[in-house]
Amino acid sequence: MQRGIRLFKIFGIHISIDPSWFLIFFLITWNLSTTFGQLHSDWTGLLRWGFAATTAILFFGSVLLHELAHSLVAIAQGVKVRSIMLHMFGGVSNIERDPPSPKAEFLITIVGPATSFILGLILTSLSGAADLFNSPFANLQLLSSQLSPVSTILLWLGPLNMILAIFNLIPGFPLDGGRILRSFLWALTNNVKRATRWAANVGQLVAWAMILGGVSMVFGAELPFFGSGIIGGVWLSFIGWFLNGAAQASYQQVVVQDILEDVPVRRMMRKDPPTVPSDLSLDSLVDDHLMGSGERAFPVLDDGHLEGIVTLDDLRKAPRREWGTSTVKQIMTPVSRVKSISPEEDAADALSRLRELEVRQLPVIEDGKLLGLVRRRDILRWLQLQTELGEEKK
């Protein structure tokens, strides 16, 4: 699961910001402060920075609306959305798994750019600067300087949202355009893995074009729309590098899901895992169990009944001086709060749940009886084995 600073929850979706967001927020605010100062020389420094920061926050609010549109349609299509993360490149919806069909993928994807474009039209219209679009480009700066502070903010946000929509439609997977391309390829081939591979290849070509274009800008070349210059060139190359890595990671995620799909948890769980009683002291837990095995989590059983689970992370929360007098029951996660999985569920679902809960293992329970533990390392070992076997077949 993506880590970040959680802000709030809306429609059951956690909204978080990545630490990189603060860097881009500062850069946007700084740039806008300079731009507003050039357009409105009568504004004080405090006013320029205040309106610039407000505009930057509203911009990321519009990015959040873009991602919420994706997420709400995904939920309507039966796909669970865990969170939305805002970062230096915009935002990303943390969807649990791929959409169930090409049509669902298309609907989930297209609504994001559509939301941004419509929002851009609305904001531009509200700015009251319609005359700008009937004027020669040379007069735009002069006309902009005559706008009120609110109109200036709206006029900046409106076109930027439309540009955001258009940029996202570039067929560079996993951008929205790349996902739309995948939905068409998926419909044509009826094979999501093959469609993802083709879309990811196109995405990597687009990414390398951005990287090379950015490098050429650094050395003085002027590209249509992007212009030239060191800062713009470095930024374009950085975006290309990010997209290249994201395309590769997205394809690998589909490969993993393809390998684990329809493989029951029963096949890879740790059967009859070592257990501990609830009245065991923490000293004994360390000396007799943690130190004597490679296990880092133990189901807690009393008279054959599952009472909870205790992990190394739980132990870290207990003061060392209290290990001799404290018991497992005092630090364990009680069974009422333990998330479990059934032995017949897909391993793909198990891995997704492990990531969502940010835990290393899940107890496998059937008819109220503990059958074993499915651990993240067991799933990774299975993936490694299947990969090696696939290579040997080649």
Summary of the structure (lengths in Angstrom):
residues: 394
radius of gyration: 26.3
end to end distance: 33.2
largest distance: 83.8
contacts: 1249
relative contact order: 0.07
helix: 61%
strand: 16%
